[in-house]
Amino acid sequence: MLSVITIEESDRWDNIVKGFSDYDVYYLSDYVRAFQIHGDGEPVLFYYEGDNYRAVNVVMLRDISKDANFIDQIPVNSYFDITTPYGYGGFLVDGSFSVRNLESLEFEFKKYCRENNIISEFVRFHPVIDNSSNVSSIYDVIDVGKTITINLQSRNQIWADLKGKNRNVIRKAKNSGVEIYWGRNPNLFEEFIDMYNATMDKDNAKDYYYFNKEFYKSIVNDLKYNALMFYAVLEGKIIAMSMILFSNRTMHYHLSASYKEYLAYAPTNLLLYEAACWGCENGFNNFHLGGGLGGKQDSLFKFKEAFNKNSNTYFSIGEKIFDKVKYDELLKIRNRENGFSRNTTFFPAYRDNI
């Protein structure tokens, strides 16, 4: 049986999620609430119960009529799609998942989506949980690239896994007087907003990556047991900050910022090392840093790779079309535009921006 739970039922939502041994912060109602505020859609939890197995999937339900490409093109509340909330997700499964059981899950899930005008789903599978293989018969799964995860087995393990150059950089940061602290004072989040926005300006980031104060308030108030702000201080001044999320044995490098003029001190290198040590001392198993932009082994990836030369986590995405007829109808609307190609690799193709 398939149940659909909204964020208004947050206690029920979280009780279901925490019943899965490998759940993570990305599946909690308090995490997705911030991205509802950000305008990413309406959070929905799909929960499937079979005779001897269960599955759960957290998504953002999006009204396609609100997409810039479809304003005044289709009626409001007529076409929808779903996507993994910012971060990682995809189905968690528990129990006996035979081919027959997976077919039952797919049938019920697809039936609900078609009946409720949900055209497609885009999934960012969880690299640490490695859940893409469980549902590869349901989705078109595409391997994107490697991610970096720090093994928090012990302080010695954390240090041993660092690349040699990174060890030297961390020592240099300490010797230069950089100190690392952490906390949850709302003033820290206020300071982070200014620093983060300046960092996004420097990186010419897309508008999506700028978050309003209500978003940060949600992180402070709703994720009070699942978020900390780590920050680097030099001579009394905060020079780098990172928002770290955590739950059920896994930590995540969520959002980060630093002042350009202090990069030579490598404050973020020391910050991530100390955050990893904090995680080790507090019973966490993994600290996931993520990968490069779009799965590329770019400068961002190289920076993260320096924290674990032995990392073996990988990122995959999943694509699913529930209603091909309506999917093609949306493509026909986009085909009227000069420069649009339905052969784009972007998914869903009808949301591709020229």
N, C-alpha and C positions, 0 to 999 in steps of 0.2 A: 504494500500500500504506500502511495506517495502522499506526504504531507507537505504543505507549503506554509511557512511561518514567516510573519513579517516582524519588523524591528519593534513594533508595539508590544510584541510578546517576548521581550528580551530575556526574561528569566527562563522561559521554556526553551528559547533558542540556545542559551548558553548551557543549560543542563543537558541538552541533546549533544551539543558539540563536545562537551567535556566527558561524555560517555565514550568517546573514541580515544584510544590510548595515544595516538600520534597527532592529536589536534595541535593547533598552533594559534598564536595571537591573531593571525589574519582571518581566522574563522569566528572570532568573538564578535558579538553584537556591538560592543563598545568601540571596537576598531572600525567597523564599517560605518558607524554613525558619523564619524568625522568626514568621511568621503561622501556621505549623503549631503552634509552641509556644504561640501565643496561643489556639489552639483553633478556628481557622477551617476546619479540615478537613485532608484529605490532599492534598499537592501532586501534580499529575499534568501531564506534558507530552505533548500529542498532536502527533505528527509525521507528516505525510502527504507521500508522494513519488509523483508521477506521472511521465509520460514526459519532460516538459520543464517541470515546475513543482514547487514544494514549498510547504508551509504548516506553520506551527507555532502552537500555542495552549497557554497555561499556565492551569491552572484549579485550584481547590480542590474536591476531591470531598467532599461532605457526606452523612453518614448522616441521613436525615430523621427517623428514630426518636429522634434525640438532641435534636431541636427541642422546646422546652418545650410546644408545642401538640400534640405527638404521643407524648409519653412514655406508655408503657403502652397506646398506641392501635394501634401497628403493630409487627411483629417487628423486632428489631435486624437490620441488614444486609439489608433487604428492599427499601427504596426509597432512592434517592439523587438528588441534584441537584448541579450544578456551577456555580461562579461565578468571576468574575475575582478574583484576590487583591486585597487592599486596595491601592488605587491604580488603575492603568490596565492594559489588556491587549487581548485579542482576537486573532484570527488575524493573523499576519504572513504575507505571501505573496511568493513569488519565482518569476519565470519567466513563462511564457505562460499567463495566466489567462483563457481563453475561457469562454463560457457552458457549453460541454460539460465543460470541466475543473472548473469550479465545481460542476456537477451531480455529477460523480464524487466530489469532496471531500465534498459534502453527503451523498451516498448512503452512503459508507463511515463517515463520522462518526456519522450518525444510526443506522446499522445497529449499530455498536459500542455506542452509548448504549442503544438499546433492548434489546440482548442482555444488557447488564449493569445493567439496571434503573435507568438514569439517566433521570429523568423530564423534567428541564428544565435550561436554562442561562440565566444572567443575565450579560451582558457589559458592562463599562465600557470602551468603546473609547478608544484613546490619542489625545489631542488633538493632540500634536505630530507623531506618525506619520500621523495622519488615515487610519486603516485601516478605518473603518466602510464607506466606499464600495466597498471591494474585495469585501465579503461581504454586501452589502445584499440579494442574492437568497436568502441562506441565513437571515438573521435578520429579525425585525421591528425595524427601526432607528428609534429615536426621538431627535430632536435635543433636548438638554436646555438648553444655554446656552453662553455665551461663557466662555472661560478666558483667563488672562493669561500670556503668554510674553515674556520679555525677550530681545531680539536681542543676542547677544554679539559682534557683528562687530568692534566696537572700543569703547574707553572713551568716545570722543566720541559714538558711536551710543547707548550706554547712557544717557549724560547727556542727549542730545538728546531721547530718547523719554520721559524723565520728565515728569510734569505739573509746571508751574511751582511750585505750592504744595509739592509733594514735594521739589523742589530746595531750597527755602527751609528746609524741615523738616530735611533732611539737613545743610545748612550749620549750622543751629542746634545740632543734635546734636554735630557736630564742635566747634563753638565752645564748647559747654558742657563739653567734656572727655571725651565718650564715645569710647572706643577699641574697635576690633574686632580680635579674634584668632580663630584657628582651630587645631584640633588633634584628637588621637584618644586622649588620656590617659583611661584608664578612670574616673579621678576626675571628669572632665568629665561623663561619662554619669551618674555617681552624683548629681552636683549637678543635672543636668538632670531626673532622675526626680522629685526633690522639687519643683522649680519647675514642671514640667509638670503634676504632679498637683494642685498648688495652682491652676494656671491652669484645669484642667478643673473643679475644685470651683467656681471663680468663675463659669464658664460653664454650670454645671449640666449637664455632659456626661453622656451615657449611659455605662453601665458598660463597654461595649465599648471605649471610648476610653482606658481605664486599662490599662496594660501592666505585666506583672510583670518582675522583675529578669532572669529567664531570657530573656525577649524581648530586653531591651537587651544582654545578654551575647552573644546571637546577632548582633546588629547590630555589636558591637565585634569579635567574633572571626571571624565569617563574611564580613562586608562590609568587611574591612580596606582594600580597594583601591577601595571604592565609597561610602564615607561619611565625612563630616567633621562635627565640631561647631563651628559658628561661634558666638561669644559676644561680648556687649557688656560692657565694663567701665567703671565710673565710680568714681573715687577708690578703686581697689583692690577694688571689689565687682562681682561678676558680676550684671548686672541683666536680661539677656535672652539667650536661647539658641535656636538653630535647628539641627536636624539636616538636613543637606543630603546628598542621594544623587546619584550621578552615574555615567554609563557611556556610552561610545560617542557622545560629542559633546553629550549632553543632561544638564542638571542638574535636580533636583527639590527644591522646598521641601517637606520631608516632615513633620516635626513641629516645633512651635515653642512657646516659653513665655516669659513675662516677669513681673516683679514689678509689681503694679498701681501701687504708690506711685511708680514711676519712669517711668510712661507719658508724662508731660509732656516727658521728654527725647527721646522718639521713638527709642529705641535700636534697635528692629526695622527702622525705615526705613533707618537707616545700615547696619545689619547686612546687609540684603538688597542694598543698593547695593554694599557692599564684596564680598559673596559673588559678585555678578554680575561685578565687576571681576576677582576671582580667576579666575572661569570663563573670562573673555576671555583673560587672560594664560596660561591653561593649555590653550588650544586647544578649548574647548567652543563650540558654536554657539548653544545655546538654554538658557534657564533658565526652567523652567515653574513658575509659582506656583500654578496651579489657578484655581478660580473661587469663587463664593459657595456657600452651603449649598443643596444641592438644585438648583444651577444658577441660583439667584436672584441678581439684581443688588442684593444687600444690602450692609450696611456692610463685611463681609469682602471682597466683590467690589470695592467702591469703594476700599478700602485697597490691594488688589493692582493695580487698574487704574491707580493713580497711578504705577506703575513702568513702564508702557508704554501710552501713549495710542493707539498704533497697532497694538496686538496684534490678530491675526486668527485665533486658534485657537479651536476649538469642541469641546464635549463631547457625545458621543452614547452612548446605551446600546443594547444589543441583547437581544431576548427570543426564546427558542426552546423550544417544547414538543416533545419527542421521542416521548412516549407519552401521547396525549390521554386514553385510557381510564384509565390509572393516575393521571393528573393530576386527572381528575374524581372518582376514588375518594377521593383525599386531600381534595378540596373537600367531598365528602359528609360526611366525618368532621368537618370544621370547621363545616359547616352545623348541626350539633347544638348549637353554642354560641350562646347569646343574644348578639345584637349583631354577629355575624359576617356580612359581606356578600361574596358571591362576585363582586360587581361592583366590588370595590376596584381601584384603579389600581396597587396594589403588585404586583410580580412577583418570584417566583411567588406567586400569590394565596393559596395554602395556607399560606404562611409569614407572612402579614400578622398583626400583633398588634393586637388590638382596643383 
